[in-house]
Amino acid sequence: MHVLPYQNEPHNSITSAQSSPLRNFPMNILSVLAHPEPASFNGALKDVTVREFERMGHKVVVSGVYGMGWQPALGAADFEGERANAGYLDLSECNKAIASAARRRRSRGAAAG
């Protein structure tokens, strides 16, 4: 079994950040916070995550979905058009219909342009 060197060290943010193999490969990272209270435990986890990734040289972008007005409840009103089964909201089928309609709109736009 292959053991990475940093796994043998005492685990703390400083030794992990300095010796992590991720440090050698700078990345663009998207951190998504999906909690209505930025000062929550989830918000604190986001802060630590961002700080540690930036310390390792990565570029971090944070998206707070509640701050953008995201609504966590999903219902039939969120989907346009007729459903294959009027008595049952099948999200996978609704998503297929939305994707198909988007493809049709793109192809009409490409043909017109």
ROLOVEX-759633 format. One record per residue: residue number from 1; x, y, z of N, C-alpha, C, O in turn; residue in one letter. Coordinates in Angstrom, 3 decimals, decimal comma. Example, Ala and Ser with C-alpha at 12.3 -4.5 7.8 and 13.67 -1.06 7.14 Angstrom:
<sites>
i/n.east/n.north/n.up/ca.east/ca.north/ca.up/c.east/c.north/c.up/o.east/o.north/o.up/aa
1/13,190/-5,690/7,800/12,300/-4,500/7,800/13,200/-3,300/7,800/14,236/-3,319/8,465/a
2/12,850/-2,250/7,080/13,670/-1,060/7,140/12,900/0,030/7,870/13,409/1,138/8,039/s
</sites>
This chain:
<sites>
i/n.east/n.north/n.up/ca.east/ca.north/ca.up/c.east/c.north/c.up/o.east/o.north/o.up/aa
1/0,836/-1,178/0,000/0,000/0,000/0,000/0,880/1,241/0,000/1,819/1,342/0,790/m
2/0,579/2,177/-0,880/1,347/3,417/-0,991/0,794/4,439/-0,003/-0,405/4,716/0,001/h
3/1,654/4,991/0,820/1,254/6,007/1,793/1,952/7,302/1,431/3,177/7,346/1,308/v
4/1,166/8,361/1,260/1,758/9,658/0,962/2,476/10,175/2,200/2,012/9,936/3,315/l
5/3,598/10,881/2,036/4,390/11,320/3,179/3,610/12,164/4,178/3,809/12,022/5,384/p
6/2,734/13,031/3,708/2,045/13,926/4,643/1,053/13,183/5,529/0,615/13,730/6,541/y
7/0,686/11,950/5,179/-0,245/11,196/6,011/0,425/10,695/7,289/-0,267/10,338/8,242/q
8/1,756/10,662/7,328/2,461/10,199/8,505/2,723/11,325/9,502/3,115/11,063/10,639/n
9/2,511/12,569/9,091/2,773/13,708/9,964/1,560/13,972/10,847/0,444/13,573/10,515/e
10/1,785/14,652/11,980/0,626/15,070/12,780/-0,261/15,952/11,917/0,239/16,823/11,204/p
11/-1,540/15,742/11,970/-2,438/16,471/11,085/-2,778/17,839/11,671/-3,458/17,942/12,692/h
12/-2,310/18,846/11,032/-2,763/20,203/11,324/-2,672/20,998/10,041/-2,041/20,560/9,079/n
13/-3,286/22,147/10,020/-3,398/22,893/8,770/-2,039/23,324/8,225/-1,859/23,384/7,009/s
14/-1,085/23,623/9,095/0,202/24,108/8,612/0,982/22,990/7,933/1,435/23,164/6,802/i
15/1,151/21,837/8,598/1,914/20,753/7,968/1,183/20,200/6,761/1,820/19,833/5,774/t
16/-0,139/20,132/6,815/-0,894/19,609/5,676/-0,748/20,520/4,477/-0,539/20,047/3,360/s
17/-0,857/21,829/4,692/-0,765/22,780/3,582/0,640/22,792/2,989/0,791/22,919/1,774/a
18/1,687/22,662/3,835/3,056/22,728/3,345/3,460/21,477/2,573/4,240/21,567/1,625/q
19/2,947/20,321/2,958/3,433/19,086/2,349/2,422/18,412/1,438/2,720/17,358/0,876/s
20/1,256/18,973/1,275/0,234/18,347/0,451/0,665/18,283/-1,002/1,211/19,253/-1,527/s
21/0,427/17,144/-1,668/0,739/17,072/-3,095/-0,100/18,055/-3,909/0,274/18,391/-5,032/p
22/-1,224/18,521/-3,368/-2,051/19,501/-4,080/-1,342/20,840/-4,216/-1,681/21,641/-5,086/l
23/-0,356/21,082/-3,356/0,377/22,346/-3,377/1,150/22,508/-4,683/1,391/23,633/-5,120/r
24/1,537/21,412/-5,304/2,341/21,465/-6,522/1,521/21,691/-7,781/2,090/21,906/-8,851/n
25/0,212/21,648/-7,682/-0,651/21,776/-8,851/-1,719/22,824/-8,573/-2,831/22,473/-8,178/f
26/-1,408/24,108/-8,772/-2,407/25,153/-8,501/-3,682/24,910/-9,306/-3,640/24,577/-10,490/p
27/-4,802/25,084/-8,634/-6,102/24,827/-9,257/-7,022/26,017/-9,072/-6,806/26,852/-8,194/m
28/-8,038/26,088/-9,896/-9,155/26,994/-9,694/-10,220/26,194/-8,965/-10,628/25,130/-9,429/n
29/-10,673/26,705/-7,821/-11,614/25,974/-6,978/-12,869/26,805/-6,785/-12,798/27,995/-6,475/i
30/-14,017/26,171/-6,971/-15,296/26,809/-6,695/-15,832/26,221/-5,399/-16,051/25,014/-5,298/l
31/-16,040/27,076/-4,413/-16,625/26,663/-3,136/-18,057/27,176/-3,107/-18,293/28,377/-3,239/s
32/-19,008/26,273/-2,936/-20,418/26,649/-2,928/-20,942/26,543/-1,503/-20,934/25,469/-0,902/v
33/-21,399/27,674/-0,973/-22,003/27,702/0,357/-23,512/27,711/0,179/-24,078/28,661/-0,363/l
34/-24,157/26,653/0,636/-25,616/26,542/0,520/-26,214/26,528/1,922/-26,771/25,524/2,365/a
35/-26,090/27,659/2,608/-26,650/27,803/3,948/-27,152/29,231/4,077/-26,461/30,166/3,670/h
36/-28,347/29,417/4,637/-28,913/30,767/4,697/-28,192/31,705/5,674/-28,374/32,920/5,598/p
37/-27,383/31,167/6,586/-26,695/32,005/7,575/-25,181/31,944/7,355/-24,558/30,925/7,653/e
38/-24,580/33,029/6,836/-23,139/33,016/6,568/-22,282/32,791/7,818/-21,162/32,292/7,709/p
39/-22,786/33,149/8,997/-22,018/32,979/10,238/-22,239/31,601/10,872/-21,844/31,378/12,017/a
40/-22,858/30,689/10,145/-23,132/29,339/10,646/-21,858/28,501/10,685/-20,799/28,939/10,236/s
41/-21,974/27,295/11,227/-20,857/26,345/11,218/-20,432/26,059/9,782/-19,238/25,964/9,500/f
42/-21,407/25,920/8,859/-21,077/25,705/7,443/-20,278/26,878/6,884/-19,346/26,690/6,102/n
43/-20,653/28,091/7,294/-19,905/29,275/6,865/-18,486/29,255/7,394/-17,554/29,634/6,684/g
44/-18,309/28,813/8,642/-16,967/28,708/9,221/-16,139/27,658/8,486/-14,947/27,860/8,255/a
45/-16,759/26,542/8,119/-16,055/25,519/7,336/-15,612/26,081/5,989/-14,507/25,808/5,521/l
46/-16,480/26,861/5,383/-16,137/27,499/4,101/-14,940/28,419/4,288/-14,027/28,412/3,463/k
47/-14,926/29,213/5,358/-13,821/30,139/5,608/-12,497/29,398/5,759/-11,484/29,809/5,194/d
48/-12,505/28,308/6,521/-11,282/27,515/6,722/-10,835/26,893/5,398/-9,650/26,901/5,069/v
49/-11,785/26,361/4,654/-11,466/25,737/3,366/-10,826/26,745/2,421/-9,802/26,460/1,800/t
50/-11,428/27,918/2,313/-10,895/28,958/1,421/-9,493/29,363/1,872/-8,579/29,451/1,052/v
51/-9,321/29,606/3,164/-8,021/30,024/3,684/-6,939/28,981/3,381/-5,842/29,331/2,946/r
52/-7,251/27,700/3,611/-6,251/26,652/3,400/-5,927/26,457/1,921/-4,763/26,281/1,560/e
53/-6,934/26,488/1,075/-6,651/26,338/-0,356/-5,843/27,528/-0,871/-4,922/27,347/-1,668/f
54/-6,174/28,736/-0,429/-5,403/29,902/-0,860/-3,974/29,832/-0,331/-3,036/30,238/-1,018/e
55/-3,804/29,323/0,877/-2,461/29,163/1,435/-1,635/28,205/0,589/-0,417/28,354/0,491/r
56/-2,289/27,227/-0,021/-1,585/26,264/-0,880/-1,381/26,796/-2,291/-0,830/26,097/-3,140/m
57/-1,822/28,034/-2,553/-1,584/28,646/-3,858/-2,703/28,491/-4,867/-2,527/28,814/-6,042/g
58/-3,853/28,002/-4,426/-4,970/27,835/-5,343/-5,806/29,112/-5,411/-5,813/29,909/-4,472/h
59/-6,499/29,297/-6,513/-7,426/30,412/-6,664/-8,819/29,900/-6,287/-9,284/28,902/-6,837/k
60/-9,481/30,582/-5,350/-10,772/30,129/-4,850/-11,834/31,178/-5,136/-11,643/32,364/-4,865/v
61/-12,952/30,729/-5,686/-14,128/31,568/-5,887/-15,228/30,980/-5,022/-15,471/29,774/-5,050/v
62/-15,897/31,837/-4,249/-16,975/31,379/-3,369/-18,306/31,830/-3,948/-18,476/32,986/-4,336/v
63/-19,231/30,907/-3,995/-20,589/31,198/-4,448/-21,534/30,913/-3,285/-21,659/29,770/-2,846/s
64/-22,194/31,946/-2,794/-23,192/31,776/-1,744/-24,563/31,764/-2,385/-25,097/32,820/-2,728/g
65/-25,136/30,597/-2,551/-26,364/30,479/-3,339/-27,559/31,175/-2,691/-28,434/31,672/-3,401/v
66/-27,615/31,221/-1,365/-28,719/31,946/-0,734/-28,590/33,442/-0,983/-29,597/34,135/-1,132/y
67/-27,369/33,943/-1,028/-27,144/35,351/-1,332/-27,565/35,725/-2,744/-27,815/36,895/-3,034/g
68/-27,643/34,733/-3,619/-28,077/34,960/-4,996/-29,583/34,774/-5,156/-30,111/34,856/-6,265/m
69/-30,274/34,523/-4,035/-31,721/34,358/-4,103/-32,178/32,954/-4,430/-33,327/32,756/-4,825/g
70/-31,306/31,975/-4,274/-31,652/30,588/-4,563/-32,767/30,118/-3,636/-32,747/30,396/-2,437/w
71/-33,724/29,413/-4,193/-34,819/28,844/-3,420/-34,634/27,334/-3,361/-34,602/26,680/-4,404/q
72/-34,511/26,770/-2,170/-34,230/25,340/-2,066/-35,409/24,436/-2,386/-35,221/23,261/-2,700/p
73/-36,614/24,967/-2,311/-37,793/24,126/-2,581/-38,039/24,066/-4,083/-38,006/25,087/-4,770/a
74/-38,281/22,880/-4,575/-38,528/22,664/-5,994/-39,923/22,095/-6,142/-40,315/21,185/-5,411/l
75/-40,666/22,629/-7,083/-42,023/22,142/-7,273/-42,437/22,166/-8,728/-41,661/22,537/-9,608/g
76/-43,654/21,771/-8,962/-44,168/21,675/-10,330/-44,147/23,027/-11,038/-43,960/23,084/-12,254/a
77/-44,337/24,116/-10,290/-44,353/25,449/-10,900/-42,996/25,829/-11,491/-42,913/26,750/-12,303/a
78/-41,944/25,137/-11,097/-40,613/25,430/-11,617/-40,377/24,841/-13,005/-39,345/25,108/-13,621/d
79/-41,308/24,054/-13,498/-41,156/23,402/-14,794/-42,300/23,805/-15,707/-43,478/23,721/-15,358/f
80/-41,901/24,247/-16,897/-42,890/24,692/-17,869/-43,359/23,517/-18,719/-42,678/22,497/-18,827/e
81/-44,525/23,679/-19,313/-45,014/22,693/-20,263/-45,724/21,523/-19,602/-45,859/21,444/-18,381/g
82/-46,169/20,621/-20,460/-46,901/19,455/-19,984/-45,936/18,388/-19,491/-44,811/18,258/-19,972/e
83/-46,413/17,640/-18,524/-45,622/16,527/-18,005/-46,058/15,241/-18,685/-47,211/15,104/-19,095/r
84/-45,136/14,305/-18,801/-45,462/13,003/-19,389/-46,528/12,304/-18,561/-47,398/11,630/-19,112/a
85/-46,467/12,458/-17,250/-47,457/11,888/-16,345/-48,004/13,038/-15,514/-47,337/13,526/-14,602/n
86/-49,215/13,468/-15,830/-49,790/14,638/-15,173/-49,951/14,453/-13,669/-50,013/15,439/-12,934/a
87/-50,019/13,219/-13,200/-50,213/12,973/-11,784/-48,938/12,790/-10,983/-48,987/12,552/-9,776/g
88/-47,776/12,903/-11,660/-46,521/12,644/-10,967/-45,432/13,557/-11,521/-45,212/13,603/-12,732/y
89/-44,754/14,279/-10,641/-43,673/15,162/-11,067/-42,371/14,357/-11,102/-41,757/14,112/-10,063/l
90/-41,965/13,956/-12,285/-40,725/13,205/-12,482/-39,653/14,193/-12,926/-39,608/14,598/-14,088/d
91/-38,780/14,580/-11,972/-37,794/15,614/-12,251/-36,838/15,229/-13,367/-36,418/16,093/-14,136/l
92/-36,487/13,965/-13,475/-35,568/13,560/-14,539/-36,215/13,761/-15,910/-35,548/14,195/-16,849/s
93/-37,483/13,455/-16,029/-38,176/13,671/-17,308/-38,335/15,158/-17,599/-38,190/15,588/-18,744/e
94/-38,634/15,946/-16,563/-38,745/17,398/-16,749/-37,417/17,984/-17,201/-37,387/18,846/-18,079/c
95/-36,322/17,527/-16,612/-35,005/18,027/-17,001/-34,677/17,652/-18,439/-34,074/18,446/-19,161/n
96/-35,065/16,456/-18,863/-34,848/16,052/-20,257/-35,626/16,970/-21,194/-35,111/17,373/-22,236/k
97/-36,846/17,298/-20,834/-37,670/18,176/-21,668/-37,067/19,580/-21,738/-37,066/20,203/-22,800/a
98/-36,558/20,076/-20,615/-35,932/21,392/-20,596/-34,684/21,398/-21,478/-34,474/22,336/-22,247/i
99/-33,863/20,366/-21,373/-32,643/20,274/-22,178/-32,986/20,190/-23,662/-32,320/20,809/-24,491/a
100/-34,009/19,434/-23,993/-34,419/19,297/-25,391/-34,907/20,639/-25,943/-34,570/21,009/-27,067/s
101/-35,697/21,361/-25,155/-36,193/22,671/-25,589/-35,024/23,645/-25,771/-35,020/24,432/-26,717/a
102/-34,046/23,598/-24,885/-32,879/24,477/-25,000/-32,096/24,158/-26,270/-31,630/25,069/-26,955/a
103/-31,947/22,866/-26,591/-31,248/22,480/-27,828/-32,000/23,004/-29,052/-31,384/23,494/-29,999/r
104/-33,322/22,901/-29,033/-34,112/23,402/-30,168/-33,931/24,910/-30,324/-33,787/25,410/-31,439/r
105/-33,939/25,640/-29,187/-33,750/27,098/-29,262/-32,369/27,440/-29,818/-32,239/28,353/-30,633/r
106/-31,338/26,714/-29,381/-29,980/26,970/-29,878/-29,873/26,690/-31,365/-29,250/27,452/-32,105/r
107/-30,483/25,593/-31,803/-30,378/25,246/-33,228/-31,157/26,247/-34,092/-30,737/26,555/-35,208/s
108/-32,283/26,753/-33,586/-33,012/27,791/-34,330/-32,183/29,067/-34,396/-32,156/29,736/-35,429/r
109/-31,503/29,412/-33,292/-30,656/30,612/-33,267/-29,466/30,479/-34,197/-29,080/31,446/-34,853/g
110/-28,880/29,293/-34,260/-27,732/29,060/-35,146/-28,158/29,120/-36,606/-27,418/29,621/-37,453/a
111/-29,354/28,610/-36,902/-29,842/28,614/-38,282/-30,178/30,049/-38,723/-29,996/30,395/-39,890/a
112/-30,664/30,877/-37,801/-31,030/32,246/-38,131/-29,805/33,141/-38,241/-29,812/34,129/-38,974/a
113/-28,725/32,779/-37,487/-27,536/33,651/-37,433/-26,600/33,303/-38,495/-25,543/33,922/-38,614/g
</sites>
